[in-house]
Amino acid sequence: MLLDKTRAELAMARLGLNRSDLAKKLGVAALTASQYFKPGRDLSPKTVGKIAKALEVDPSEIIKSEK
């Protein structure tokens, strides 16, 4: 699953979070959280679910749709 960087960052902005804050909410290192935003990075459904939960959104809101 590919993370939609723009949508994820909009959700972060809505909550007033930066990537370091997101990392803390996820319980991972800041570098790990930054890796999630790299273009083409394939994330597991479990990871996407954790990110969505931390951002208080549905997972479908932060993944790129395949077209």
PyMOL commands that set and color helices and strands:
alter all, ss='L'
color gray80, all
select helices_A, chain A and resi 5-15+19-26+30-36+45-55+59-61
alter helices_A, ss='H'
color red, helices_A
deselect
rebuild
show_as cartoon
